[in-house]
């Protein structure tokens, strides 16, 4: 499995979707569906660029220090 990350425009700020999937095609389907469900179909049309993260050891997936 790999981690697939999409970033684009959100409702007010940037949007991020992160999925753990078996393949890129499944990740694309899931990201597109989630964006449509969230009312962000246009964001998917603007950018379908997905970052692929290999799982070969310990990696930080998300970090938020609360700073602006």
C-alpha positions as CSV (number, residue, x, y, z in Angstrom):
1,X,0.0,0.0,0.0
2,X,1.0,3.6,-0.5
3,X,-0.2,6.9,0.8
4,X,-1.7,9.3,-1.8
5,X,-2.1,13.0,-1.0
6,X,-4.0,15.6,-2.9
7,X,-3.9,19.4,-2.2
8,X,-6.0,22.1,-3.8
9,X,-8.5,24.9,-3.1
10,X,-11.0,24.4,-0.4
11,X,-14.1,26.4,0.6
12,X,-12.1,29.2,2.4
13,X,-8.6,27.9,2.7
14,X,-6.6,25.1,1.0
15,X,-8.0,21.5,1.1
16,X,-6.0,18.3,1.6
17,X,-7.1,14.7,1.1
18,X,-4.9,11.8,2.3
19,X,-5.7,8.2,1.5
20,X,-4.0,4.8,2.1
21,X,-4.8,2.7,-1.0
22,X,-3.5,-0.2,-3.0
23,X,-3.1,1.8,-6.3
24,X,-3.2,5.2,-7.8
25,X,-6.5,4.7,-9.7
26,X,-8.4,3.7,-6.6
27,X,-6.9,6.7,-4.8
28,X,-8.0,9.0,-7.6
29,X,-11.6,7.6,-7.5
30,X,-11.8,8.0,-3.7
31,X,-10.3,11.6,-3.8
32,X,-12.6,12.7,-6.6
33,X,-15.7,11.2,-4.8
34,X,-14.8,12.9,-1.5
35,X,-14.2,16.2,-3.1
36,X,-17.6,16.0,-4.9
37,X,-19.3,15.0,-1.7
38,X,-17.7,18.0,0.0
39,X,-18.9,20.4,-2.8
40,X,-15.4,20.8,-4.2
41,X,-15.7,19.2,-7.6
42,X,-14.2,22.3,-9.2
43,X,-11.1,21.9,-7.1
44,X,-10.5,18.4,-8.6
45,X,-11.0,19.8,-12.1
46,X,-8.4,22.5,-11.4
47,X,-5.8,20.0,-10.1
48,X,-5.6,16.2,-10.2
49,X,-2.0,16.2,-9.1
50,X,-1.5,13.5,-6.4
51,X,1.7,13.0,-4.3
52,X,2.6,9.4,-3.8
53,X,4.3,8.5,-0.6
54,X,6.1,5.1,-0.3
55,X,5.6,3.2,2.9
56,X,9.1,2.0,3.6
57,X,9.6,2.9,7.3
58,X,8.4,5.4,9.8
59,X,7.0,8.7,8.2
60,X,5.0,11.6,9.6
61,X,1.7,11.8,7.8
62,X,0.3,14.9,9.3
63,X,1.7,17.5,11.7
64,X,0.1,20.7,12.9
65,X,1.8,23.0,15.4
66,X,-1.2,25.4,15.6
67,X,0.8,28.4,14.4
68,X,-0.5,30.7,11.6
